[in-house]
Amino acid sequence: MNYDTLGDKVANAYIFRGSQYKPFLAPRGVFVNNDKLFVSDTGQNRVFLWNTIPTSQFQEPDVILGQEGIAGSGRNANTAVSSKTLHYPSGIWSDGKKLIVADAWNHRVLIWHTMPVKNAQPADVVLGQPSFETNQPNVKGQAENPKANTLNWPYGIFSDGKSLWVADTGNRRVLFFDEIPSENFAKADKVIGKPDFNTRDYENNNPVWPYSVKINKQGALAIADTQFYRTLIWKDKNKAFNQQADTIIGQENFDACGQNQFRLAPEANTLNWTYDTCFYKDGILVNDTGNSRILIFNKTPIVNNVSADGLIGRPNFQTGSEYKGNLTGTKSALYWPFSITTQNDKLFIADTGNHRLVICDLQT
């Protein structure tokens, strides 16, 4: 990789591809806690755990979830869905003790109450389904209305160690559990984006296609709202249940929904298929996936349509995913990165289109 394409906001970048025997395929989720690295190897239906941060291009995982071994990659391990299988895993959260995975295409969230230590270790709790052996959207299929305990393509999750937020993407809402559930098929306590748990209709003042949920130490909430090419921010997470977002990144107002604000090229204030965010220090990083870049806001915006202060992944704000540097391949730059996370000043990027992670130091 030509690390110059990452820009001057990062340093000491290197690539990590996972197992040398069977490297990543379209990894969509990455999370780090206490030097443990978690990666959703989404295209191969498995989640990896490393007990220390890898420092080379390849390193074999300490634990593989969803498959019995490194060779496995089938949907639900080419068997019936169970407490041991995964189908298109995405969002990950862990405090170093518990582990929670959004098992998106099984329409469920899996919880391990203690850190897995062996391959294909069964989950302890399932959310969104009445048992580990069912996996239909909203339990009875796409035509079924949602309920407080059903899910449809849940892609994103977040916890503060006590409560749990789930981006129930296919139901166009975010579910909130006051405590991390300890029983299967638990009902959510509150919902963001809908007036009640049974509503399917949506309108543009609420999250339209929420893909990830993040909360900072001050209690601010950010939702990557993919289909309207925007990130929604609430100053107080507790107000998200009954009021619209305080600030919009990527659009001028709630009625606007243009890809790059209907421009041919991106700008410092536009977004294109944004799938994730990450609070960092006093600001926020926004994963502008469709433009293959990450926008840096030194302060979390308090007004709509603010221009970013910095950029990672492209030579300037007007360059998108398809440019002359990619004519002979995309490996020298980011390409459709889906997920980002930080630990201290280190940034971890799921560079999904290039089937790898990019790990680097943020320049503060």
C-alpha positions as CSV (number, residue, x, y, z in Angstrom):
1,M,0.0,0.0,0.0
2,N,1.1,3.5,-0.8
3,Y,0.7,5.0,2.7
4,D,0.8,8.5,1.3
5,T,-2.8,8.1,0.2
6,L,-3.9,8.0,3.8
7,G,-2.8,11.6,4.2
8,D,-0.9,13.5,6.9
9,K,-3.4,12.9,9.7
10,V,-2.0,9.4,10.4
11,A,1.4,7.8,10.7
12,N,3.0,4.4,11.1
13,A,0.4,2.6,9.0
14,Y,0.5,-1.1,8.2
15,I,-1.8,-3.7,6.7
16,F,-3.3,-6.7,8.5
17,R,-4.9,-9.5,6.5
18,G,-5.7,-12.0,9.2
19,S,-4.8,-15.7,8.8
20,Q,-2.1,-16.5,6.2
21,Y,-4.0,-19.7,5.4
22,K,-7.3,-18.1,4.7
23,P,-7.1,-14.2,4.8
24,F,-10.0,-11.8,5.3
25,L,-12.9,-11.6,2.8
26,A,-14.8,-8.3,3.0
27,P,-14.4,-7.7,6.8
28,R,-17.2,-5.4,7.9
29,G,-16.7,-5.1,11.6
30,V,-13.7,-4.2,13.8
31,F,-13.5,-3.5,17.5
32,V,-10.6,-3.2,20.0
33,N,-10.6,-3.2,23.8
34,N,-7.7,-3.7,26.2
35,D,-5.4,-4.7,23.3
36,K,-7.8,-7.4,22.2
37,L,-8.7,-7.2,18.5
38,F,-12.1,-8.4,17.2
39,V,-12.9,-8.7,13.5
40,S,-16.0,-9.7,11.7
41,D,-14.7,-11.6,8.6
42,T,-18.1,-11.0,7.1
43,G,-17.6,-12.6,3.7
44,Q,-16.6,-15.9,5.4
45,N,-19.2,-15.9,8.1
46,R,-16.8,-15.9,11.1
47,V,-15.6,-13.6,13.8
48,F,-11.9,-13.6,14.9
49,L,-10.4,-12.8,18.3
50,W,-6.7,-11.9,18.9
51,N,-5.6,-11.5,22.5
52,T,-2.9,-9.0,21.4
53,I,-2.8,-6.5,18.6
54,P,-1.1,-8.1,15.6
55,T,1.9,-6.2,14.3
56,S,2.6,-8.1,11.1
57,Q,0.6,-8.6,7.9
58,F,-0.6,-12.1,8.9
59,Q,-1.2,-13.7,12.3
60,E,-3.4,-16.6,13.1
61,P,-6.4,-15.9,15.4
62,D,-6.6,-17.1,19.0
63,V,-10.3,-17.9,18.7
64,I,-12.6,-18.4,15.7
65,L,-16.4,-18.0,16.2
66,G,-18.9,-19.3,13.7
67,Q,-16.6,-22.0,12.2
68,E,-14.8,-25.0,13.7
69,G,-11.5,-24.0,12.2
70,I,-9.7,-21.7,9.9
71,A,-10.8,-23.5,6.7
72,G,-14.5,-23.0,7.5
73,S,-16.4,-20.2,5.8
74,G,-19.9,-21.5,4.9
75,R,-23.1,-19.7,5.9
76,N,-24.0,-21.1,9.3
77,A,-21.0,-23.4,8.8
78,N,-22.9,-25.3,6.1
79,T,-25.3,-26.6,8.8
80,A,-28.6,-25.5,10.3
81,V,-28.4,-22.3,12.3
82,S,-27.4,-22.8,15.9
83,S,-25.7,-21.1,18.9
84,K,-22.4,-21.9,17.2
85,T,-23.0,-20.5,13.7
86,L,-22.9,-17.1,12.0
87,H,-24.3,-15.7,8.8
88,Y,-22.8,-12.3,7.7
89,P,-21.7,-11.0,11.0
90,S,-21.1,-7.3,11.2
91,G,-21.0,-5.1,14.3
92,I,-19.0,-6.1,17.4
93,W,-18.7,-4.8,20.9
94,S,-16.7,-6.1,23.9
95,D,-15.5,-4.8,27.2
96,G,-12.8,-7.5,27.3
97,K,-15.1,-9.8,29.3
98,K,-18.4,-10.0,27.5
99,L,-18.7,-10.2,23.7
100,I,-21.6,-9.1,21.6
101,V,-22.0,-9.7,17.8
102,A,-24.6,-8.5,15.3
103,D,-25.3,-11.7,13.4
104,A,-27.0,-9.7,10.7
105,W,-28.3,-12.2,8.2
106,N,-29.5,-14.6,10.9
107,H,-31.5,-11.6,12.1
108,R,-30.2,-11.8,15.6
109,V,-27.6,-10.6,18.1
110,L,-25.5,-13.1,20.0
111,I,-24.1,-12.5,23.5
112,W,-21.2,-14.3,25.2
113,H,-21.2,-13.5,28.9
114,T,-17.6,-14.6,29.3
115,M,-14.9,-14.2,26.7
116,P,-14.8,-17.2,24.2
117,V,-11.7,-19.3,24.6
118,K,-12.3,-22.0,22.0
119,N,-13.4,-22.2,18.3
120,A,-17.1,-22.3,17.6
121,Q,-17.9,-21.6,21.2
122,P,-21.7,-21.4,21.6
123,A,-23.2,-18.1,22.5
124,D,-25.0,-17.7,25.8
125,V,-27.9,-15.5,24.7
126,V,-29.7,-14.7,21.5
127,L,-31.7,-11.6,20.8
128,G,-34.2,-11.2,18.0
129,Q,-35.1,-14.9,17.9
130,P,-37.0,-17.2,20.3
131,S,-34.2,-19.8,20.1
132,F,-30.8,-20.4,18.6
133,E,-32.4,-22.6,15.9
134,T,-34.6,-19.9,14.2
135,N,-33.4,-17.1,12.0
136,Q,-36.2,-15.5,10.0
137,P,-36.6,-11.7,9.9
138,N,-39.0,-10.6,12.7
139,V,-39.3,-14.3,13.5
140,K,-42.0,-15.0,11.0
141,G,-40.6,-13.4,7.8
142,Q,-40.3,-10.1,6.0
143,A,-44.1,-9.5,5.9
144,E,-44.3,-9.6,9.7
145,N,-44.5,-6.4,11.7
146,P,-41.7,-5.9,14.1
147,K,-42.0,-6.3,17.9
148,A,-40.0,-5.3,20.9
149,N,-38.1,-8.6,20.7
150,T,-37.6,-9.1,17.0
151,L,-34.9,-8.0,14.6
152,N,-34.4,-7.6,10.8
153,W,-30.8,-7.2,9.5
154,P,-29.2,-5.9,12.7
155,Y,-25.9,-4.5,11.6
156,G,-24.6,-2.3,14.4
157,I,-24.3,-2.6,18.2
158,F,-22.9,-0.6,21.0
159,S,-22.8,-0.8,24.8
160,D,-21.5,1.3,27.6
161,G,-21.0,-1.9,29.7
162,K,-24.4,-1.7,31.2
163,S,-27.0,-0.9,28.5
164,L,-27.2,-2.1,24.9
165,W,-28.1,-0.3,21.7
166,V,-28.9,-2.3,18.5
167,A,-29.1,-0.8,15.0
168,D,-32.1,-2.9,13.8
169,T,-31.4,-1.7,10.3
170,G,-34.0,-3.6,8.3
171,N,-36.7,-2.4,10.7
172,R,-35.4,1.2,10.3
173,R,-34.9,1.7,14.1
174,V,-32.5,1.4,17.0
175,L,-33.5,-0.7,20.0
176,F,-32.4,0.1,23.5
177,F,-32.0,-2.4,26.3
178,D,-31.6,-0.8,29.7
179,E,-29.4,-3.8,30.7
180,I,-27.4,-6.3,28.6
181,P,-29.9,-9.1,28.4
182,S,-29.2,-12.4,30.1
183,E,-32.2,-14.3,28.6
184,N,-33.1,-15.2,25.1
185,F,-35.6,-13.2,23.1
186,A,-35.6,-10.3,25.6
187,K,-37.8,-7.3,24.8
188,A,-36.2,-3.9,24.3
189,D,-37.1,-1.2,26.7
190,K,-37.1,1.7,24.3
191,V,-36.9,2.5,20.6
192,I,-35.3,5.3,18.6
193,G,-36.8,6.3,15.3
194,K,-40.3,4.9,15.8
195,P,-43.3,5.9,17.9
196,D,-43.7,2.3,19.1
197,F,-42.2,-1.2,18.7
198,N,-44.7,-2.3,16.0
199,T,-44.3,0.5,13.4
200,R,-42.7,-0.3,10.1
201,D,-43.3,3.0,8.3
202,Y,-40.6,5.7,8.4
203,E,-40.2,9.4,7.7
204,N,-37.1,11.4,7.1
205,N,-37.0,13.2,10.5
206,N,-35.9,9.9,12.0
207,P,-33.1,7.4,11.1
208,V,-34.0,5.9,7.7
209,W,-31.4,3.1,7.5
210,P,-29.4,3.1,10.8
211,Y,-26.3,1.1,10.4
212,S,-24.2,1.9,13.4
213,V,-24.7,3.4,16.8
214,K,-21.9,5.1,18.9
215,I,-21.9,7.0,22.2
216,N,-19.2,9.1,23.7
217,K,-18.2,9.5,27.4
218,Q,-20.3,12.7,27.6
219,G,-23.4,10.9,26.5
220,A,-23.7,12.1,23.0
221,L,-25.2,9.7,20.4
222,A,-24.3,9.3,16.8
223,I,-26.2,7.1,14.2
224,A,-24.8,6.5,10.8
225,D,-27.9,6.8,8.7
226,T,-26.8,5.2,5.5
227,Q,-29.6,5.6,2.9
228,F,-29.9,9.3,3.5
229,Y,-26.1,9.8,3.3
230,R,-25.9,11.4,6.7
231,T,-24.9,11.0,10.3
232,L,-27.3,12.1,13.0
233,I,-26.1,13.4,16.4
234,W,-27.9,13.9,19.6
235,K,-26.1,15.9,22.4
236,D,-27.9,13.7,25.0
237,K,-28.6,10.1,24.2
238,N,-31.6,10.1,26.5
239,K,-33.4,12.6,24.3
240,A,-33.1,10.4,21.2
241,F,-36.2,8.4,22.2
242,N,-38.6,11.3,21.8
243,Q,-37.0,14.0,19.6
244,Q,-35.1,14.3,16.3
245,A,-31.4,14.7,16.1
246,D,-29.7,18.0,17.1
247,T,-27.2,17.9,14.3
248,I,-26.9,16.4,10.8
249,I,-23.5,15.7,9.2
250,G,-23.7,15.4,5.4
251,Q,-26.9,17.2,4.7
252,E,-28.4,20.6,5.2
253,N,-31.7,19.5,6.8
254,F,-33.9,16.5,7.3
255,D,-35.5,16.8,3.9
256,A,-32.2,16.6,2.0
257,C,-31.0,13.2,1.0
258,G,-28.6,13.6,-1.9
259,Q,-25.6,11.4,-2.5
260,N,-22.8,13.9,-2.1
261,Q,-25.6,16.4,-2.0
262,F,-26.3,15.6,-5.7
263,R,-22.8,16.6,-6.8
264,L,-20.7,14.6,-9.2
265,A,-17.7,14.8,-6.8
266,P,-17.6,14.8,-3.0
267,E,-16.8,17.9,-0.9
268,A,-15.7,18.4,2.7
269,N,-19.3,18.5,3.9
270,T,-20.8,15.6,1.8
271,L,-21.3,11.9,2.4
272,N,-21.9,8.8,0.2
273,W,-23.1,5.6,1.8
274,T,-21.8,6.3,5.3
275,Y,-21.7,3.1,7.5
276,D,-19.9,4.0,10.7
277,T,-18.7,6.7,13.0
278,C,-16.3,6.9,15.9
279,F,-16.1,9.5,18.6
280,Y,-12.5,10.6,19.1
281,K,-11.3,13.0,21.8
282,D,-13.6,16.1,21.5
283,G,-14.6,15.3,17.9
284,I,-15.8,12.5,15.7
285,L,-14.5,10.5,12.8
286,V,-17.1,9.7,10.1
287,N,-16.6,6.7,7.8
288,D,-17.6,7.9,4.4
289,T,-17.7,4.5,2.8
290,G,-18.9,5.3,-0.7
291,N,-16.2,7.9,-1.1
292,S,-13.6,5.5,0.4
293,R,-12.5,8.0,3.0
294,I,-12.7,9.0,6.6
295,L,-13.7,12.6,7.6
296,I,-12.2,14.1,10.7
297,F,-14.2,16.7,12.8
298,N,-12.0,18.1,15.5
299,K,-15.1,19.1,17.4
300,T,-18.4,17.2,17.3
301,P,-20.6,19.5,15.1
302,I,-23.4,21.4,16.7
303,V,-24.9,22.8,13.5
304,N,-25.9,21.0,10.3
305,N,-23.7,20.5,7.2
306,V,-20.4,21.4,8.7
307,S,-17.2,20.8,6.6
308,A,-14.7,18.3,7.9
309,D,-11.4,19.6,9.4
310,G,-9.3,16.7,8.1
311,L,-9.3,13.7,5.7
312,I,-7.9,10.1,5.7
313,G,-7.7,8.0,2.6
314,R,-7.9,10.5,-0.3
315,P,-5.6,13.2,-1.7
316,N,-8.2,16.0,-1.3
317,F,-11.9,16.5,-0.4
318,Q,-13.0,16.4,-4.0
319,T,-11.7,12.9,-4.8
320,G,-14.1,9.9,-4.4
321,S,-13.8,6.2,-4.7
322,E,-13.2,6.0,-8.5
323,Y,-10.2,8.1,-9.5
324,K,-7.0,7.6,-11.6
325,G,-5.1,6.2,-8.7
326,N,-7.3,3.2,-8.9
327,L,-7.0,2.5,-12.6
328,T,-4.6,-0.4,-12.0
329,G,-6.3,-1.6,-8.7
330,T,-7.4,-0.3,-5.4
331,K,-4.7,-1.8,-3.1
332,S,-2.7,1.5,-2.8
333,A,-5.6,3.3,-1.1
334,L,-8.7,2.7,1.1
335,Y,-11.6,1.2,-0.8
336,W,-15.1,1.0,0.7
337,P,-14.1,1.0,4.4
338,F,-17.1,-0.1,6.4
339,S,-16.0,0.1,10.1
340,I,-13.6,2.1,12.2
341,T,-12.6,2.0,15.9
342,T,-9.9,3.6,18.0
343,Q,-7.8,2.6,21.1
344,N,-6.0,5.6,22.5
345,D,-4.5,7.3,19.4
346,K,-4.4,4.2,17.2
347,L,-7.0,3.8,14.4
348,F,-8.3,0.5,13.1
349,I,-10.0,0.6,9.7
350,A,-11.9,-2.3,8.2
351,D,-10.9,-1.7,4.6
352,T,-13.6,-3.9,3.3
353,G,-13.2,-3.5,-0.4
354,N,-9.5,-4.4,-0.1
355,H,-10.2,-7.4,2.2
356,R,-7.9,-6.2,5.0
357,L,-7.5,-3.9,8.0
358,V,-5.4,-0.8,8.0
359,I,-3.9,0.0,11.4
360,C,-2.3,3.4,12.0
361,D,-1.6,6.1,14.5
362,L,-3.7,9.3,14.5
363,Q,-1.7,12.5,14.5
364,T,-3.2,14.7,17.2
